[in-house]
Amino acid sequence: MSGAAGCRGGGGERGPRWRRPWKLLALGLLSASSVLAAAPGAGAMSKEEKRRLGNQVLEMFDHAYSNYMDHAYPADELMPLTCRGRVRGQEPSRGDVDDALGKFSLTLIDTLDTLVVLNKTKEFEEAVKKVIKDVNLDNDIVVSVFETNIRVLGGLLGGHSVAIMLKDKGEYMQWYNGELLHMAKELGYKLLPAFNTTSGLPYPRVNLKFGVRHPEARTGTETDTCTACAGTLILEFAALSRFTGTSIFEEYARKALDFIWEKRQRSSNLVGVTINIHTGDWVRKDSGVGAGIDSYYEYLLKAYVLLGDDSFLERFNTHYDAIMKYISQPPLLLDVHIHKPMLNARTWMDSLLAFFPGLQVLKGDIRPAIETHEMLYQVIKKHNFLPEAFTTDFRVHWAQHPLRPEFAESTYFLYKATGDPYYLEVGKTLIENLNKYARVPCGFAAMKDVRTGSHEDRMDSFFLAEMFKYLYLLFADKEDMIFDIEDYIFTTEAHLLPLWLSTTNQTISKKNTTTEYTELDDSNFDWTCPNTQILFPNDPMFAQSIREPLKNVVDKSCPRSISRGEESLGSGPKPPLRARDFMASNPEHLEILKKMGVSLIHLKDGRVQLVQHAVQAASSLDAEDGLRFMQEMIELSSQQQKEQQLPPRAVQIVSHPFFGRVVLTAGPAQFGMDLSKHKSGTRGFVATIKPYNGCSEITNPEAVKEKIALMQRGQCMFAEKARNIQKAGAIGGIVIDDNEGSSSDTAPLFQMAGDGKNTDDITIPMLFLFNKEGNIILDAIREYEAVEVLLSDKAKDRDLEMENMDQKSSENDSQKQNSEEASSASQDVGAVGEEPEEGESSDVSDPDSLSPAQADSDSISTSDQDSSIPGPGEADASEPACTQGDEQPQEQQSETEPDSKVNWDNRVQPMESILADWNEDIEAFEMMEKDEL
């Protein structure tokens, strides 16, 4: 997500937003920023250091961009581990993630205006010529309307915007005659068939050649779309209309926004995650500011900035008031139910909400922006990157990180708003982490697991479109830019649209449609960003004073926002009992359960069963607390079931020219050395054994001694292979899958089991690599002969001393392979897609897609719910409860031990008719973990 170039704040006075005063009011913010930056004791970063970091960003961009152009173009994206392009149809499908790929050189189009922001005008001119000459938009391929709009249409419009700016300056692009705009208009017409619905909401996908309902289109049967998918069109479509004078694009985008606004939940003023495109019914009734909704809110505010239509600001303010009332629980932002917004819908947050502090800066609401940003930064300091999802006590929920730019975006806007050099240091940390953990010889690789540091063979186009743009702007001074960034607004993909579009080709009536649906009191709303003299009353320590209480929120204490009851009643009642804190032997806890309508039944096997009858609760609020408690208990059981499995391990290639930059996800063994207890891991050169299957005595022991043995899966038990190589003198072993094309990107984590006998005699570490990851090592052996690896529970710091001896030429040639590859942003651990060999076991849980309906203990469908919990003697088997002021365990220590005896049951009972209106909440609970980022 991306914000505007700067918060164009004024004094709150209502007036015409489309005139230049919006731009001029930015001067107040910038001057305030400079005062704060120069304040005594503020620890301002020197100009030399800022310039050094800016140059480092340029070098990083060159590394990513040149590798895409050298190894991937004209493919849509670069696969940085295998140094080749990702072409849709030639790689195993990754599901919805691949809908962004349309065989239209996605990364190059998405990067066009980044080149100009980074002062690479010659490269920009060459890139534009390539796009005009090579890109074909008439492909028989089904693409996401949302992704194609923000990345390709937005990229073409952003490229056109800076092209005409450069042409006007008279030095570059003198030959340019609007070719990118012509391509944008062609693409716009190709997206229009998706809007052929009675509601005006677009289908989520469209065939670029055949549209939607054509027999050859292979799409048009969908019934649902996400709110952000339908509500993130207005900037690009309106800009296309304003640039070309063709009003139909803006009309269609406005109609979609109008329909979503009309269907908002009227009592809470919130919108759900997923909506039926034909009926307008909410399919997913949970609401937040992250995945599925995020950029809908962003585009309401920015449509007001770009188009000057008051109705968009009124709608944004109405939604924002609801967000701050229900979803914001500083420093957290937690999803709630649109019909019962006091009820949390989940106990975890996704990484896409990191854009929201930046949007709050545009709104002018700086304090909560600082709080949430600081919380996110503490999570990053713990895990090096922001996990795709993390719990309210900051444990990893989804471990991937596809190099998302949202946190860098918010960091940039907070620095623009406050001038606080602290945010320059945050940006420096982001740069260091990217270079240290994500940089590989052929670009930057997404993180497969932030806990182990393993990589995924993907470098999404948004990494070049957004990340480097925001990082460079963070450290750039005005004199470093060849144009005034304040003349533009950023789209959600950080593409630049000029503010002068607000007065060009205004073919759309500015009728205030908002008041058709609700009566609003204008006095309740801020019409422009507040003046910075109000935000920062001559106090250079303002931002620091807000951040300070959150410094240790991740490592030393559990976050607990002031409950709504406490907020209004001072000390007030205690916060509701949480499932993670419950102990069946605690009389106070039992009394709280009784108030919530939850009864406790002791079972013969020593377990305790919980049953909720909401009608027996002391009040409706207590009943809601009971419903939430039961759901938390189910989530806790699901989490503990997952944690009984061993976590993934890492194989890190540390020899030349990799120097630890390539980290492969490996499956653990249930025998041999426990790498989690040996932090240094096992390091050594690899050697292929004979026979390759390792099922008999090793015939080349001299080649294997004191090395890590490579062998193929199959024909005997894993433990037998381990014993044979250990006898030959190996210090560790790697088993490579014999299933051609298998990959950790698409297959679930695989664990190697013993042979049913005592395996204490096996003392060396054993790890399992899927075929694709194994081939990366085998190819390295063929090219470099001596290949050294590190087997560990988590990737270690890269060998910087050795890396300094490396030359760029060797980096670019270091990895070549022919194995098939697939990536999945939404899969972490799941069921192995084949029958295991005798003696092998596989992890059958999938934390990225597990929903209550998929587990026996989670099949809740009524308000009379029950769950079994550990008896008093079993309470310590679960993760220790984190209380205010207690030290938070480290990630490795917080996992439940594999031999945990926690067991859970569930019994479904009929719902009393008096609680029929709770059906929608129960349905939302059952669906709340089904969304994928």
ChimeraX attribute file (.defattr): number of C-alpha atoms within 10 A of each C-alpha:
attribute: neighborCount
match mode: 1-to-1
recipient: residues
	/A:1	27
	/A:2	26
	/A:3	30
	/A:4	28
	/A:5	22
	/A:6	25
	/A:7	32
	/A:8	26
	/A:9	26
	/A:10	24
	/A:11	16
	/A:12	13
	/A:13	11
	/A:14	14
	/A:15	13
	/A:16	13
	/A:17	19
	/A:18	19
	/A:19	14
	/A:20	13
	/A:21	14
	/A:22	21
	/A:23	20
	/A:24	13
	/A:25	18
	/A:26	20
	/A:27	17
	/A:28	17
	/A:29	24
	/A:30	19
	/A:31	14
	/A:32	21
	/A:33	21
	/A:34	15
	/A:35	16
	/A:36	23
	/A:37	21
	/A:38	16
	/A:39	17
	/A:40	10
	/A:41	9
	/A:42	16
	/A:43	12
	/A:44	17
	/A:45	16
	/A:46	10
	/A:47	12
	/A:48	9
	/A:49	12
	/A:50	19
	/A:51	16
	/A:52	13
	/A:53	22
	/A:54	23
	/A:55	16
	/A:56	18
	/A:57	23
	/A:58	18
	/A:59	12
	/A:60	19
	/A:61	23
	/A:62	14
	/A:63	19
	/A:64	22
	/A:65	21
	/A:66	16
	/A:67	23
	/A:68	27
	/A:69	17
	/A:70	15
	/A:71	19
	/A:72	22
	/A:73	20
	/A:74	23
	/A:75	23
	/A:76	25
	/A:77	26
	/A:78	32
	/A:79	29
	/A:80	29
	/A:81	29
	/A:82	23
	/A:83	24
	/A:84	23
	/A:85	23
	/A:86	25
	/A:87	21
	/A:88	19
	/A:89	11
	/A:90	11
	/A:91	15
	/A:92	17
	/A:93	16
	/A:94	17
	/A:95	11
	/A:96	14
	/A:97	16
	/A:98	20
	/A:99	21
	/A:100	22
	/A:101	24
	/A:102	25
	/A:103	22
	/A:104	19
	/A:105	24
	/A:106	25
	/A:107	29
	/A:108	28
	/A:109	28
	/A:110	28
	/A:111	29
	/A:112	29
	/A:113	29
	/A:114	29
	/A:115	23
	/A:116	22
	/A:117	22
	/A:118	22
	/A:119	16
	/A:120	14
	/A:121	22
	/A:122	12
	/A:123	13
	/A:124	24
	/A:125	19
	/A:126	11
	/A:127	19
	/A:128	22
	/A:129	14
	/A:130	15
	/A:131	21
	/A:132	13
	/A:133	9
	/A:134	12
	/A:135	16
	/A:136	13
	/A:137	19
	/A:138	16
	/A:139	13
	/A:140	16
	/A:141	20
	/A:142	22
	/A:143	22
	/A:144	21
	/A:145	25
	/A:146	24
	/A:147	20
	/A:148	22
	/A:149	25
	/A:150	24
	/A:151	27
	/A:152	27
	/A:153	27
	/A:154	30
	/A:155	31
	/A:156	29
	/A:157	29
	/A:158	30
	/A:159	28
	/A:160	26
	/A:161	21
	/A:162	26
	/A:163	26
	/A:164	17
	/A:165	15
	/A:166	20
	/A:167	15
	/A:168	12
	/A:169	13
	/A:170	10
	/A:171	9
	/A:172	17
	/A:173	21
	/A:174	13
	/A:175	8
	/A:176	16
	/A:177	13
	/A:178	13
	/A:179	15
	/A:180	24
	/A:181	20
	/A:182	17
	/A:183	19
	/A:184	25
	/A:185	22
	/A:186	14
	/A:187	19
	/A:188	20
	/A:189	14
	/A:190	20
	/A:191	26
	/A:192	19
	/A:193	20
	/A:194	22
	/A:195	22
	/A:196	15
	/A:197	13
	/A:198	11
	/A:199	17
	/A:200	22
	/A:201	29
	/A:202	27
	/A:203	29
	/A:204	25
	/A:205	27
	/A:206	28
	/A:207	27
	/A:208	22
	/A:209	16
	/A:210	20
	/A:211	24
	/A:212	26
	/A:213	16
	/A:214	12
	/A:215	10
	/A:216	12
	/A:217	18
	/A:218	17
	/A:219	20
	/A:220	19
	/A:221	11
	/A:222	12
	/A:223	13
	/A:224	21
	/A:225	22
	/A:226	22
	/A:227	28
	/A:228	21
	/A:229	26
	/A:230	29
	/A:231	28
	/A:232	27
	/A:233	28
	/A:234	28
	/A:235	27
	/A:236	29
	/A:237	27
	/A:238	29
	/A:239	26
	/A:240	25
	/A:241	24
	/A:242	23
	/A:243	18
	/A:244	15
	/A:245	15
	/A:246	15
	/A:247	19
	/A:248	18
	/A:249	23
	/A:250	21
	/A:251	17
	/A:252	21
	/A:253	24
	/A:254	20
	/A:255	17
	/A:256	22
	/A:257	22
	/A:258	21
	/A:259	17
	/A:260	21
	/A:261	22
	/A:262	15
	/A:263	17
	/A:264	19
	/A:265	15
	/A:266	14
	/A:267	11
	/A:268	20
	/A:269	19
	/A:270	28
	/A:271	26
	/A:272	26
	/A:273	26
	/A:274	24
	/A:275	23
	/A:276	19
	/A:277	27
	/A:278	16
	/A:279	12
	/A:280	19
	/A:281	15
	/A:282	22
	/A:283	19
	/A:284	26
	/A:285	26
	/A:286	27
	/A:287	27
	/A:288	27
	/A:289	25
	/A:290	22
	/A:291	20
	/A:292	23
	/A:293	24
	/A:294	25
	/A:295	29
	/A:296	24
	/A:297	22
	/A:298	27
	/A:299	27
	/A:300	24
	/A:301	25
	/A:302	24
	/A:303	25
	/A:304	21
	/A:305	24
	/A:306	25
	/A:307	25
	/A:308	20
	/A:309	21
	/A:310	23
	/A:311	20
	/A:312	25
	/A:313	22
	/A:314	24
	/A:315	22
	/A:316	24
	/A:317	20
	/A:318	17
	/A:319	20
	/A:320	19
	/A:321	16
	/A:322	17
	/A:323	23
	/A:324	13
	/A:325	14
	/A:326	25
	/A:327	24
	/A:328	20
	/A:329	19
	/A:330	18
	/A:331	20
	/A:332	20
	/A:333	23
	/A:334	25
	/A:335	26
	/A:336	26
	/A:337	27
	/A:338	30
	/A:339	22
	/A:340	18
	/A:341	21
	/A:342	17
	/A:343	21
	/A:344	22
	/A:345	27
	/A:346	21
	/A:347	16
	/A:348	21
	/A:349	25
	/A:350	23
	/A:351	22
	/A:352	23
	/A:353	23
	/A:354	29
	/A:355	27
	/A:356	28
	/A:357	28
	/A:358	33
	/A:359	28
	/A:360	23
	/A:361	29
	/A:362	27
	/A:363	21
	/A:364	22
	/A:365	16
	/A:366	23
	/A:367	17
	/A:368	20
	/A:369	26
	/A:370	25
	/A:371	21
	/A:372	23
	/A:373	23
	/A:374	23
	/A:375	21
	/A:376	22
	/A:377	24
	/A:378	20
	/A:379	21
	/A:380	19
	/A:381	16
	/A:382	18
	/A:383	20
	/A:384	20
	/A:385	29
	/A:386	28
	/A:387	28
	/A:388	25
	/A:389	22
	/A:390	19
	/A:391	14
	/A:392	19
	/A:393	18
	/A:394	24
	/A:395	22
	/A:396	21
	/A:397	20
	/A:398	27
	/A:399	27
	/A:400	28
	/A:401	21
	/A:402	25
	/A:403	23
	/A:404	22
	/A:405	26
	/A:406	26
	/A:407	28
	/A:408	26
	/A:409	29
	/A:410	27
	/A:411	29
	/A:412	27
	/A:413	28
	/A:414	28
	/A:415	22
	/A:416	22
	/A:417	27
	/A:418	28
	/A:419	27
	/A:420	27
	/A:421	18
	/A:422	20
	/A:423	20
	/A:424	21
	/A:425	15
	/A:426	19
	/A:427	24
	/A:428	20
	/A:429	16
	/A:430	21
	/A:431	18
	/A:432	15
	/A:433	16
	/A:434	18
	/A:435	16
	/A:436	18
	/A:437	26
	/A:438	23
	/A:439	21
	/A:440	28
	/A:441	26
	/A:442	26
	/A:443	25
	/A:444	32
	/A:445	30
	/A:446	28
	/A:447	26
	/A:448	29
	/A:449	27
	/A:450	25
	/A:451	24
	/A:452	24
	/A:453	31
	/A:454	27
	/A:455	31
	/A:456	31
	/A:457	25
	/A:458	27
	/A:459	24
	/A:460	21
	/A:461	24
	/A:462	21
	/A:463	22
	/A:464	23
	/A:465	25
	/A:466	26
	/A:467	24
	/A:468	26
	/A:469	27
	/A:470	26
	/A:471	25
	/A:472	25
	/A:473	22
	/A:474	24
	/A:475	24
	/A:476	18
	/A:477	13
	/A:478	11
	/A:479	8
	/A:480	15
	/A:481	14
	/A:482	14
	/A:483	16
	/A:484	11
	/A:485	17
	/A:486	18
	/A:487	15
	/A:488	22
	/A:489	23
	/A:490	23
	/A:491	29
	/A:492	27
	/A:493	26
	/A:494	30
	/A:495	32
	/A:496	26
	/A:497	24
	/A:498	18
	/A:499	21
	/A:500	15
	/A:501	19
	/A:502	22
	/A:503	14
	/A:504	15
	/A:505	16
	/A:506	15
	/A:507	14
	/A:508	15
	/A:509	8
	/A:510	12
	/A:511	10
	/A:512	12
	/A:513	15
	/A:514	18
	/A:515	12
	/A:516	8
	/A:517	13
	/A:518	11
	/A:519	8
	/A:520	13
	/A:521	8
	/A:522	10
	/A:523	8
	/A:524	11
	/A:525	16
	/A:526	18
	/A:527	22
	/A:528	23
	/A:529	23
	/A:530	23
	/A:531	20
	/A:532	24
	/A:533	13
	/A:534	9
	/A:535	18
	/A:536	18
	/A:537	9
	/A:538	14
	/A:539	13
	/A:540	22
	/A:541	15
	/A:542	16
	/A:543	20
	/A:544	13
	/A:545	12
	/A:546	17
	/A:547	16
	/A:548	12
	/A:549	11
	/A:550	18
	/A:551	14
	/A:552	16
	/A:553	23
	/A:554	25
	/A:555	18
	/A:556	17
	/A:557	18
	/A:558	20
	/A:559	22
	/A:560	16
	/A:561	14
	/A:562	14
	/A:563	16
	/A:564	14
	/A:565	13
	/A:566	14
	/A:567	11
	/A:568	10
	/A:569	10
	/A:570	9
	/A:571	11
	/A:572	12
	/A:573	10
	/A:574	9
	/A:575	14
	/A:576	14
	/A:577	16
	/A:578	16
	/A:579	19
	/A:580	16
	/A:581	13
	/A:582	18
	/A:583	18
	/A:584	18
	/A:585	12
	/A:586	10
	/A:587	10
	/A:588	12
	/A:589	16
	/A:590	17
	/A:591	12
	/A:592	16
	/A:593	24
	/A:594	19
	/A:595	19
	/A:596	29
	/A:597	23
	/A:598	25
	/A:599	17
	/A:600	18
	/A:601	14
	/A:602	13
	/A:603	11
	/A:604	7
	/A:605	7
	/A:606	13
	/A:607	20
	/A:608	20
	/A:609	20
	/A:610	20
	/A:611	22
	/A:612	26
	/A:613	22
	/A:614	26
	/A:615	16
	/A:616	16
	/A:617	20
	/A:618	13
	/A:619	14
	/A:620	13
	/A:621	13
	/A:622	20
	/A:623	23
	/A:624	20
	/A:625	26
	/A:626	28
	/A:627	25
	/A:628	22
	/A:629	22
	/A:630	24
	/A:631	25
	/A:632	18
	/A:633	24
	/A:634	26
	/A:635	21
	/A:636	17
	/A:637	23
	/A:638	20
	/A:639	18
	/A:640	22
	/A:641	18
	/A:642	21
	/A:643	19
	/A:644	17
	/A:645	22
	/A:646	20
	/A:647	20
	/A:648	24
	/A:649	29
	/A:650	30
	/A:651	32
	/A:652	29
	/A:653	27
	/A:654	24
	/A:655	21
	/A:656	19
	/A:657	27
	/A:658	26
	/A:659	23
	/A:660	27
	/A:661	30
	/A:662	28
	/A:663	32
	/A:664	30
	/A:665	28
	/A:666	31
	/A:667	26
	/A:668	26
	/A:669	25
	/A:670	20
	/A:671	22
	/A:672	21
	/A:673	18
	/A:674	18
	/A:675	22
	/A:676	16
	/A:677	10
	/A:678	11
	/A:679	12
	/A:680	14
	/A:681	20
	/A:682	19
	/A:683	20
	/A:684	20
	/A:685	19
	/A:686	27
	/A:687	25
	/A:688	21
	/A:689	22
	/A:690	20
	/A:691	14
	/A:692	15
	/A:693	20
	/A:694	28
	/A:695	23
	/A:696	15
	/A:697	15
	/A:698	22
	/A:699	13
	/A:700	14
	/A:701	19
	/A:702	12
	/A:703	18
	/A:704	25
	/A:705	17
	/A:706	19
	/A:707	25
	/A:708	30
	/A:709	29
	/A:710	26
	/A:711	26
	/A:712	23
	/A:713	24
	/A:714	18
	/A:715	12
	/A:716	16
	/A:717	20
	/A:718	25
	/A:719	26
	/A:720	17
	/A:721	24
	/A:722	30
	/A:723	21
	/A:724	18
	/A:725	29
	/A:726	25
	/A:727	14
	/A:728	22
	/A:729	19
	/A:730	27
	/A:731	23
	/A:732	27
	/A:733	24
	/A:734	25
	/A:735	27
	/A:736	24
	/A:737	21
	/A:738	16
	/A:739	14
	/A:740	12
	/A:741	18
	/A:742	22
	/A:743	24
	/A:744	27
	/A:745	26
	/A:746	22
	/A:747	20
	/A:748	21
	/A:749	31
	/A:750	28
	/A:751	23
	/A:752	23
	/A:753	19
	/A:754	21
	/A:755	16
	/A:756	11
	/A:757	8
	/A:758	10
	/A:759	16
	/A:760	9
	/A:761	12
	/A:762	18
	/A:763	16
	/A:764	21
	/A:765	25
	/A:766	29
	/A:767	27
	/A:768	29
	/A:769	29
	/A:770	26
	/A:771	23
	/A:772	26
	/A:773	26
	/A:774	25
	/A:775	21
	/A:776	20
	/A:777	24
	/A:778	20
	/A:779	17
	/A:780	22
	/A:781	16
	/A:782	10
	/A:783	14
	/A:784	13
	/A:785	13
	/A:786	13
	/A:787	21
	/A:788	23
	/A:789	24
	/A:790	25
	/A:791	28
	/A:792	26
	/A:793	25
	/A:794	26
	/A:795	26
	/A:796	22
	/A:797	12
	/A:798	19
	/A:799	15
	/A:800	12
	/A:801	9
	/A:802	15
	/A:803	18
	/A:804	9
	/A:805	10
	/A:806	15
	/A:807	10
	/A:808	12
	/A:809	10
	/A:810	13
	/A:811	17
	/A:812	20
	/A:813	13
	/A:814	21
	/A:815	23
	/A:816	16
	/A:817	16
	/A:818	12
	/A:819	17
	/A:820	16
	/A:821	24
	/A:822	22
	/A:823	23
	/A:824	22
	/A:825	25
	/A:826	23
	/A:827	23
	/A:828	24
	/A:829	27
	/A:830	21
	/A:831	14
	/A:832	18
	/A:833	13
	/A:834	9
	/A:835	9
	/A:836	13
	/A:837	15
	/A:838	15
	/A:839	15
	/A:840	19
	/A:841	17
	/A:842	21
	/A:843	18
	/A:844	16
	/A:845	23
	/A:846	17
	/A:847	20
	/A:848	23
	/A:849	18
	/A:850	18
	/A:851	20
	/A:852	22
	/A:853	15
	/A:854	12
	/A:855	14
	/A:856	12
	/A:857	22
	/A:858	26
	/A:859	17
	/A:860	25
	/A:861	19
	/A:862	20
	/A:863	26
	/A:864	22
	/A:865	25
	/A:866	28
	/A:867	25
	/A:868	24
	/A:869	27
	/A:870	20
	/A:871	19
	/A:872	14
	/A:873	11
	/A:874	17
	/A:875	17
	/A:876	14
	/A:877	15
	/A:878	21
	/A:879	17
	/A:880	15
	/A:881	17
	/A:882	17
	/A:883	14
	/A:884	13
	/A:885	12
	/A:886	12
	/A:887	15
	/A:888	23
	/A:889	18
	/A:890	13
	/A:891	13
	/A:892	12
	/A:893	11
	/A:894	14
	/A:895	21
	/A:896	21
	/A:897	16
	/A:898	13
	/A:899	9
	/A:900	15
	/A:901	14
	/A:902	20
	/A:903	16
	/A:904	22
	/A:905	17
	/A:906	19
	/A:907	17
	/A:908	17
	/A:909	16
	/A:910	10
	/A:911	17
	/A:912	13
	/A:913	7
	/A:914	9
	/A:915	13
	/A:916	11
	/A:917	10
	/A:918	16
	/A:919	14
	/A:920	16
	/A:921	23
	/A:922	18
	/A:923	16
	/A:924	19
	/A:925	26
	/A:926	18
	/A:927	19
	/A:928	20
	/A:929	18
	/A:930	15
	/A:931	16
	/A:932	15
	/A:933	17
